[in-house]
Amino acid sequence: MNLIKLQLTARQLNTIAYTFNGLKTIHPVTKEDKTARSILLELSLKFQKKNLEVTQKSNLFSDKKKSAFTLKYHEAFYLEYYLNLIQNFPLSEYDRNCVNFIKSTLNQKLA
């Protein structure tokens, strides 16, 4: 089984955790969409827990630390799929750049 490693700064992690709020607006119809939503809900929980942990422990010197995530291939695939979908949602310029960076990193690692 392929494992995809992803490292995110605290701000990137915060952006991803924030974007998962848009997951509530997507209503699946097909089996594929329901599968994607199920996987993404688990990922959402994973990222939001880590974001809360990092936020509580953050200080002036921990800003440069990166959080490491190990994703299964299907999780990384659906995360990239979701990040493509949310480009139409209103995001700040910084958040959009973070999403594009993470999406391109995932794309390279999935290839």
DSSP file (Angstrom, degrees, kcal/mol; ACC not computed):
  #  RESIDUE AA STRUCTURE BP1 BP2  ACC     N-H-->O    O-->H-N    N-H-->O    O-->H-N    TCO  KAPPA ALPHA  PHI   PSI    X-CA   Y-CA   Z-CA
    1    1 A M              0   0    0      0, 0.0     2,-0.4     0, 0.0    71,-0.0   0.000 360.0 360.0 360.0 133.4    0.0    0.0    0.0
    2    2 A N        -     0   0    0      2,-0.0    71,-1.3     1,-0.0     2,-0.4  -0.632 360.0-160.8 -81.1 131.0    1.3    3.4   -1.0
    3    3 A L  E     -A   72   0A   0     -2,-0.4     2,-0.5    69,-0.2    69,-0.2  -0.936   4.6-151.4-111.4 136.3    1.6    5.9    1.8
    4    4 A I  E     -A   71   0A   0     67,-3.6    67,-3.5    -2,-0.4     2,-0.5  -0.923   7.7-149.9-109.1 125.0    1.9    9.6    1.0
    5    5 A K  E     -A   70   0A   0     -2,-0.5     2,-0.4    65,-0.2    65,-0.2  -0.814  15.9-177.5 -98.4 134.0    3.7   11.9    3.4
    6    6 A L  E     -A   69   0A   0     63,-3.0    63,-3.0    -2,-0.5     2,-0.5  -0.997   9.5-163.4-133.2 129.2    2.6   15.5    3.7
    7    7 A Q  E     -A   68   0A   0     -2,-0.4     2,-0.4    61,-0.2    61,-0.2  -0.960  12.6-177.3-116.9 129.1    4.2   18.2    5.8
    8    8 A L  E     -A   67   0A   0     59,-2.6    59,-3.5    -2,-0.5     2,-0.1  -0.955  22.6-129.0-127.2 141.9    2.4   21.4    6.6
    9    9 A T  E  >  -A   66   0A   0     -2,-0.4     4,-2.6    57,-0.2     5,-0.2  -0.305  40.6 -99.5 -74.3 170.8    3.2   24.5    8.5
   10   10 A A  H  > S+     0   0    0     55,-0.6     4,-2.1    53,-0.5     5,-0.1   0.886 124.6  48.6 -61.5 -39.3    0.8   25.7   11.2
   11   11 A R  H  > S+     0   0    0     52,-0.2     4,-2.0     2,-0.2    -1,-0.2   0.885 111.7  48.5 -70.9 -37.6   -0.7   28.3    8.8
   12   12 A Q  H  > S+     0   0    0      2,-0.2     4,-2.4     1,-0.2    -2,-0.2   0.905 111.6  50.5 -66.2 -40.9   -1.2   25.8    6.0
   13   13 A L  H  X S+     0   0    0     -4,-2.6     4,-2.6     1,-0.2    -2,-0.2   0.905 109.3  51.2 -62.1 -42.0   -2.7   23.3    8.5
   14   14 A N  H  X S+     0   0    0     -4,-2.1     4,-2.3    -5,-0.2    -1,-0.2   0.894 109.3  51.1 -62.2 -40.6   -5.1   26.1    9.6
   15   15 A T  H  X S+     0   0    0     -4,-2.0     4,-2.3     2,-0.2    -2,-0.2   0.926 111.3  46.6 -63.4 -45.6   -6.1   26.8    6.0
   16   16 A I  H  X S+     0   0    0     -4,-2.4     4,-1.3     2,-0.2    -2,-0.2   0.920 112.2  50.2 -64.4 -43.5   -6.8   23.2    5.3
   17   17 A A  H  < S+     0   0    0     -4,-2.6     3,-0.3     1,-0.2     4,-0.2   0.899 111.8  49.6 -61.0 -39.7   -8.8   22.8    8.5
   18   18 A Y  H >< S+     0   0    0     -4,-2.3     3,-1.7     1,-0.2     4,-0.3   0.894 105.6  55.8 -65.1 -40.9  -10.8   26.0    7.6
   19   19 A T  H >< S+     0   0    0     -4,-2.3     3,-1.8     1,-0.3     4,-0.3   0.772  92.1  71.0 -67.1 -24.1  -11.5   24.7    4.1
   20   20 A F  G >< S+     0   0    0     -4,-1.3     3,-1.0     1,-0.3     4,-0.3   0.640  80.4  75.8 -68.1 -11.0  -13.1   21.6    5.5
   21   21 A N  G X  S+     0   0    0     -3,-1.7     3,-0.9     1,-0.2    -1,-0.3   0.794  87.7  61.5 -65.3 -26.3  -16.0   23.8    6.6
   22   22 A G  G X  S+     0   0    0     -3,-1.8     3,-1.3    -4,-0.3     4,-0.4   0.646  83.6  78.8 -72.7 -14.8  -17.0   23.8    3.0
   23   23 A L  G X  S+     0   0    0     -3,-1.0     3,-0.9     1,-0.3    -1,-0.2   0.786  83.6  63.5 -64.0 -27.0  -17.5   20.1    3.1
   24   24 A K  G <  S+     0   0    0     -3,-0.9    -1,-0.3    -4,-0.3    -2,-0.2   0.724  96.8  57.3 -70.5 -20.3  -20.8   20.6    4.8
   25   25 A T  G <  S+     0   0    0     -3,-1.3     2,-0.6    -4,-0.2    -1,-0.2   0.591  87.7  89.1 -87.3 -10.1  -22.2   22.4    1.7
   26   26 A I    <   -     0   0    0     -3,-0.9     0, 0.0    -4,-0.4     0, 0.0  -0.782  59.5-165.3 -93.1 124.1  -21.6   19.5   -0.6
   27   27 A H        -     0   0    0     -2,-0.6     7,-0.1    10,-0.0    -3,-0.1  -0.919  15.6-139.0-112.5 110.1  -24.4   17.0   -0.8
   28   28 A P        +     0   0    0      0, 0.0     3,-0.1     0, 0.0    -2,-0.0  -0.344  27.6 169.4 -71.4 146.9  -23.5   13.7   -2.4
   29   29 A V        +     0   0    0     -2,-0.1     2,-0.1     1,-0.0     0, 0.0   0.681  59.0  54.6-118.8 -49.0  -25.8   12.0   -4.8
   30   30 A T  S  > S-     0   0    0      1,-0.1     4,-2.1     4,-0.0     5,-0.2  -0.342  87.9-108.7 -87.5 169.2  -23.8    9.1   -6.4
   31   31 A K  H  > S+     0   0    0      1,-0.2     4,-2.4     2,-0.2     5,-0.2   0.891 119.8  53.7 -61.7 -40.2  -22.0    6.3   -4.8
   32   32 A E  H  > S+     0   0    0      1,-0.2     4,-2.5     2,-0.2    -1,-0.2   0.907 109.1  47.8 -63.1 -41.8  -18.7    7.8   -5.8
   33   33 A D  H  > S+     0   0    0      2,-0.2     4,-2.6     1,-0.2    -1,-0.2   0.884 111.3  50.6 -66.2 -38.4  -19.6   11.1   -4.2
   34   34 A K  H  X S+     0   0    0     -4,-2.1     4,-2.1     2,-0.2    -2,-0.2   0.883 111.0  49.2 -66.9 -37.7  -20.8    9.4   -1.0
   35   35 A T  H  X S+     0   0    0     -4,-2.4     4,-2.3     2,-0.2     5,-0.2   0.930 111.7  48.7 -64.7 -45.9  -17.5    7.5   -0.8
   36   36 A A  H  X S+     0   0    0     -4,-2.5     4,-2.7     1,-0.2    -2,-0.2   0.922 111.6  49.3 -60.2 -45.2  -15.5   10.7   -1.3
   37   37 A R  H  X S+     0   0    0     -4,-2.6     4,-2.3     1,-0.2    -1,-0.2   0.898 109.4  52.2 -63.1 -40.6  -17.5   12.5    1.4
   38   38 A S  H  X S+     0   0    0     -4,-2.1     4,-1.4     2,-0.2    -1,-0.2   0.928 113.1  43.6 -61.1 -46.3  -17.0    9.6    3.8
   39   39 A I  H  X S+     0   0    0     -4,-2.3     4,-2.1     1,-0.2    -2,-0.2   0.901 114.0  51.4 -65.8 -41.2  -13.2    9.6    3.3
   40   40 A L  H  X S+     0   0    0     -4,-2.7     4,-2.8     1,-0.2    -2,-0.2   0.833 104.2  56.7 -68.7 -32.2  -13.1   13.4    3.5
   41   41 A L  H  X S+     0   0    0     -4,-2.3     4,-2.0     2,-0.2    -1,-0.2   0.899 108.8  47.3 -64.9 -38.8  -15.0   13.5    6.7
   42   42 A E  H  X S+     0   0    0     -4,-1.4     4,-2.0     2,-0.2    -2,-0.2   0.915 113.7  47.6 -66.0 -42.8  -12.4   11.2    8.3
   43   43 A L  H  X S+     0   0    0     -4,-2.1     4,-2.8     2,-0.2     5,-0.3   0.895 108.2  55.9 -64.1 -39.5   -9.6   13.4    6.9
   44   44 A S  H  X S+     0   0    0     -4,-2.8     4,-2.8     1,-0.2     5,-0.2   0.928 107.9  47.8 -57.3 -46.9  -11.4   16.5    8.1
   45   45 A L  H  X S+     0   0    0     -4,-2.0     4,-2.2     1,-0.2    -1,-0.2   0.902 111.6  51.0 -61.1 -42.1  -11.4   15.2   11.7
   46   46 A K  H  X S+     0   0    0     -4,-2.0     4,-1.8     1,-0.2    -2,-0.2   0.928 114.7  41.8 -61.7 -47.7   -7.7   14.3   11.4
   47   47 A F  H  X S+     0   0    0     -4,-2.8     4,-2.4     1,-0.2    -2,-0.2   0.883 114.6  50.6 -70.5 -38.8   -6.7   17.7   10.2
   48   48 A Q  H  X S+     0   0    0     -4,-2.8     4,-2.2    -5,-0.3    -1,-0.2   0.871 109.6  50.6 -70.2 -35.5   -8.9   19.6   12.6
   49   49 A K  H  X S+     0   0    0     -4,-2.2     4,-2.3    -5,-0.2    -1,-0.2   0.940 113.3  45.6 -63.0 -46.4   -7.7   17.7   15.6
   50   50 A K  H  X S+     0   0    0     -4,-1.8     4,-2.8    -5,-0.2     5,-0.2   0.888 111.2  53.2 -65.6 -38.1   -4.1   18.3   14.6
   51   51 A N  H  X S+     0   0    0     -4,-2.4     4,-2.6     2,-0.2    -1,-0.2   0.919 109.6  47.9 -63.0 -43.2   -4.9   22.0   14.0
   52   52 A L  H  X S+     0   0    0     -4,-2.2     4,-2.1     2,-0.2    -2,-0.2   0.910 112.8  49.2 -62.3 -42.7   -6.4   22.4   17.5
   53   53 A E  H  X S+     0   0    0     -4,-2.3     4,-1.5     2,-0.2    -2,-0.2   0.924 113.9  44.8 -62.1 -46.2   -3.4   20.6   19.0
   54   54 A V  H  X S+     0   0    0     -4,-2.8     4,-0.9     1,-0.2    -2,-0.2   0.892 111.9  53.0 -66.5 -40.4   -0.9   22.9   17.1
   55   55 A T  H  < S+     0   0    0     -4,-2.6     3,-0.4     1,-0.2    -1,-0.2   0.894 110.0  47.6 -63.2 -41.0   -2.9   26.0   17.9
   56   56 A Q  H  < S+     0   0    0     -4,-2.1    -1,-0.2     1,-0.2    -2,-0.2   0.822 117.7  41.4 -70.6 -30.7   -3.0   25.3   21.6
   57   57 A K  H  < S+     0   0    0     -4,-1.5    -1,-0.2    -5,-0.2    -2,-0.2   0.477  89.4 118.9 -94.9  -3.0    0.8   24.5   21.8
   58   58 A S     <  +     0   0    0     -4,-0.9     2,-0.3    -3,-0.4    -3,-0.0  -0.326  29.9 155.9 -72.1 145.5    1.9   27.4   19.5
   59   59 A N    >   -     0   0    0     -2,-0.0     3,-0.7     0, 0.0     4,-0.4  -0.829  59.8 -74.8-147.2-172.6    4.2   30.1   20.6
   60   60 A L  T 3  S+     0   0    0     -2,-0.3     3,-0.4     1,-0.2    -2,-0.1   0.820 128.6  42.9 -60.4 -33.0    6.7   32.5   19.1
   61   61 A F  T 3  S+     0   0    0      1,-0.2     3,-0.4     2,-0.1    -1,-0.2   0.589 104.0  62.7 -94.0 -11.5    9.3   29.8   18.5
   62   62 A S  S X  S+     0   0    0     -3,-0.7     3,-0.9     1,-0.2    -1,-0.2   0.389  73.0  95.5 -95.5   5.3    7.1   27.0   17.2
   63   63 A D  T 3  S+     0   0    0     -3,-0.4   -53,-0.5    -4,-0.4   -52,-0.2   0.801  82.7  52.7 -65.5 -27.9    5.9   28.8   14.1
   64   64 A K  T 3  S+     0   0    0     -3,-0.4    -1,-0.2   -55,-0.1    -2,-0.1   0.603  85.5 106.3 -84.7 -11.5    8.5   27.2   11.9
   65   65 A K    <   -     0   0    0     -3,-0.9   -55,-0.6    -4,-0.1     2,-0.4  -0.388  60.9-143.7 -70.7 145.8    7.7   23.6   12.9
   66   66 A K  E     -A    9   0A   0    -57,-0.2     2,-0.5    -2,-0.1   -57,-0.2  -0.861   6.2-132.5-111.1 146.4    5.8   21.5   10.4
   67   67 A S  E     -A    8   0A   0    -59,-3.5   -59,-2.6    -2,-0.4     2,-0.4  -0.834  22.1-142.3 -95.6 131.0    3.2   18.9   11.1
   68   68 A A  E     -A    7   0A   0     -2,-0.5     2,-0.4   -61,-0.2   -61,-0.2  -0.782  17.3-174.2 -98.5 136.1    3.7   15.6    9.4
   69   69 A F  E     -A    6   0A   0    -63,-3.0   -63,-3.0    -2,-0.4     2,-0.6  -0.983  13.7-155.8-126.5 139.3    0.8   13.6    8.0
   70   70 A T  E     -A    5   0A   0     -2,-0.4     2,-0.4   -65,-0.2   -65,-0.2  -0.964  20.6-172.7-114.4 115.4    0.9   10.1    6.5
   71   71 A L  E     -A    4   0A   0    -67,-3.5   -67,-3.6    -2,-0.6     2,-0.1  -0.842  23.6-121.4-110.4 143.0   -2.0    9.6    4.2
   72   72 A K  E  >  -A    3   0A   0     -2,-0.4     4,-2.5   -69,-0.2     3,-0.3  -0.406  38.3-103.8 -71.6 160.1   -3.1    6.4    2.5
   73   73 A Y  H  > S+     0   0    0    -71,-1.3     4,-2.5     1,-0.2     5,-0.1   0.900 121.4  48.3 -56.3 -45.0   -3.2    6.7   -1.3
   74   74 A H  H  > S+     0   0    0      1,-0.2     4,-2.2     2,-0.2    -1,-0.2   0.840 110.7  52.0 -68.1 -31.4   -7.0    6.9   -1.5
   75   75 A E  H  > S+     0   0    0     -3,-0.3     4,-2.0     2,-0.2    -1,-0.2   0.927 111.7  45.8 -67.5 -44.3   -7.0    9.6    1.2
   76   76 A A  H  X S+     0   0    0     -4,-2.5     4,-2.3     2,-0.2    -2,-0.2   0.895 112.0  52.8 -64.9 -39.4   -4.5   11.7   -0.7
   77   77 A F  H  X S+     0   0    0     -4,-2.5     4,-2.1    -5,-0.2    -2,-0.2   0.938 112.8  42.4 -61.2 -48.3   -6.4   11.2   -3.9
   78   78 A Y  H  X S+     0   0    0     -4,-2.2     4,-2.4     2,-0.2    -1,-0.2   0.792 110.7  56.6 -73.4 -26.9   -9.7   12.4   -2.5
   79   79 A L  H  X S+     0   0    0     -4,-2.0     4,-2.6     2,-0.2    -1,-0.2   0.929 109.7  45.4 -66.1 -44.2   -8.0   15.3   -0.6
   80   80 A E  H  X S+     0   0    0     -4,-2.3     4,-1.7     2,-0.2    -2,-0.2   0.910 112.1  52.5 -63.0 -41.5   -6.6   16.5   -4.0
   81   81 A Y  H  X S+     0   0    0     -4,-2.1     4,-1.5     1,-0.2    -2,-0.2   0.915 111.4  46.5 -58.1 -45.9  -10.0   16.0   -5.5
   82   82 A Y  H  X S+     0   0    0     -4,-2.4     4,-2.2     1,-0.2    -2,-0.2   0.900 108.0  55.2 -66.1 -42.0  -11.6   18.1   -2.7
   83   83 A L  H  < S+     0   0    0     -4,-2.6     4,-0.3     1,-0.2    -1,-0.2   0.835 106.5  52.6 -63.6 -30.7   -9.0   20.8   -3.0
   84   84 A N  H >< S+     0   0    0     -4,-1.7     3,-0.8    -5,-0.2    -1,-0.2   0.884 109.4  50.2 -67.3 -38.0   -9.9   21.1   -6.7
   85   85 A L  H >< S+     0   0    0     -4,-1.5     3,-1.2     1,-0.2    -2,-0.2   0.884 104.8  55.4 -67.4 -39.5  -13.6   21.4   -5.9
   86   86 A I  G >< S+     0   0    0     -4,-2.2     3,-1.4     1,-0.3    -1,-0.2   0.473  78.2  91.9 -81.1   0.7  -13.1   24.2   -3.3
   87   87 A Q  G <  S+     0   0    0     -3,-0.8    -1,-0.3    -4,-0.3     4,-0.2   0.774  84.5  56.6 -62.9 -22.7  -11.3   26.5   -5.6
   88   88 A N  G <  S+     0   0    0     -3,-1.2    -1,-0.3    -4,-0.2    -2,-0.2   0.607  89.8  93.3 -83.0 -11.8  -14.7   28.0   -6.5
   89   89 A F  S <  S-     0   0    0     -3,-1.4     2,-0.5    -4,-0.1   -70,-0.0  -0.471  94.4 -92.2 -78.9 153.1  -15.4   28.8   -2.8
   90   90 A P        +     0   0    0      0, 0.0     2,-0.3     0, 0.0    -1,-0.1  -0.532  60.0 160.3 -69.5 118.2  -14.5   32.3   -1.5
   91   91 A L        -     0   0    0     -2,-0.5     2,-0.0    -4,-0.2    -4,-0.0  -0.952  41.4-106.1-133.9 153.7  -11.0   32.2   -0.1
   92   92 A S     >  -     0   0    0     -2,-0.3     4,-2.6     1,-0.1     5,-0.2  -0.308  39.4-105.3 -70.8 165.7   -8.5   34.8    0.7
   93   93 A E  H  > S+     0   0    0      1,-0.2     4,-2.1     2,-0.2     5,-0.1   0.898 122.1  49.8 -61.0 -41.3   -5.5   35.1   -1.6
   94   94 A Y  H  > S+     0   0    0      2,-0.2     4,-2.4     1,-0.2    -1,-0.2   0.929 111.3  48.3 -63.8 -45.6   -3.2   33.5    1.0
   95   95 A D  H  > S+     0   0    0      1,-0.2     4,-2.6     2,-0.2    -2,-0.2   0.900 110.6  51.6 -62.3 -40.9   -5.6   30.6    1.6
   96   96 A R  H  X S+     0   0    0     -4,-2.6     4,-2.4     1,-0.2    -1,-0.2   0.898 110.0  49.1 -63.4 -39.9   -6.0   30.0   -2.2
   97   97 A N  H  X S+     0   0    0     -4,-2.1     4,-2.4     2,-0.2    -2,-0.2   0.896 111.0  50.1 -66.2 -39.7   -2.2   29.9   -2.5
   98   98 A C  H  X S+     0   0    0     -4,-2.4     4,-2.7     2,-0.2     5,-0.3   0.926 110.9  49.1 -61.9 -45.3   -1.9   27.4    0.3
   99   99 A V  H  X S+     0   0    0     -4,-2.6     4,-2.5     1,-0.2    -2,-0.2   0.918 112.3  48.0 -61.7 -43.7   -4.6   25.2   -1.3
  100  100 A N  H  X S+     0   0    0     -4,-2.4     4,-2.4     2,-0.2    -1,-0.2   0.895 111.9  50.2 -64.4 -39.6   -2.8   25.4   -4.6
  101  101 A F  H  X S+     0   0    0     -4,-2.4     4,-2.2     2,-0.2    -2,-0.2   0.938 113.9  43.5 -63.5 -47.1    0.6   24.5   -3.0
  102  102 A I  H  X S+     0   0    0     -4,-2.7     4,-2.6     1,-0.2    -2,-0.2   0.894 113.5  52.5 -66.5 -39.7   -0.9   21.5   -1.1
  103  103 A K  H  X S+     0   0    0     -4,-2.5     4,-2.4    -5,-0.3    -1,-0.2   0.912 111.0  46.0 -62.8 -43.4   -2.8   20.4   -4.2
  104  104 A S  H  X S+     0   0    0     -4,-2.4     4,-2.2     2,-0.2    -1,-0.2   0.875 111.5  52.5 -69.7 -35.5    0.4   20.5   -6.4
  105  105 A T  H  X S+     0   0    0     -4,-2.2     4,-2.0     2,-0.2    -2,-0.2   0.934 112.0  45.7 -62.7 -45.3    2.4   18.7   -3.7
  106  106 A L  H  X S+     0   0    0     -4,-2.6     4,-2.2     1,-0.2     5,-0.2   0.906 110.0  54.7 -63.5 -41.4   -0.2   15.9   -3.6
  107  107 A N  H  X S+     0   0    0     -4,-2.4     4,-1.2     1,-0.2    -1,-0.2   0.911 109.2  47.6 -59.0 -44.0   -0.4   15.8   -7.4
  108  108 A Q  H  < S+     0   0    0     -4,-2.2    -1,-0.2     1,-0.2    -2,-0.2   0.896 114.1  46.3 -64.4 -40.4    3.4   15.2   -7.6
  109  109 A K  H  < S+     0   0    0     -4,-2.0    -1,-0.2     1,-0.2    -2,-0.2   0.777 111.0  51.9 -76.6 -25.9    3.4   12.5   -4.9
  110  110 A L  H  <        0   0    0     -4,-2.2    -1,-0.2     1,-0.2    -2,-0.2   0.738 360.0 360.0 -79.7 -22.9    0.4   10.7   -6.4
  111  111 A A     <        0   0    0     -4,-1.2    -1,-0.2    -5,-0.2    -2,-0.1   0.489 360.0 360.0 -70.2 360.0    2.0   10.5   -9.8
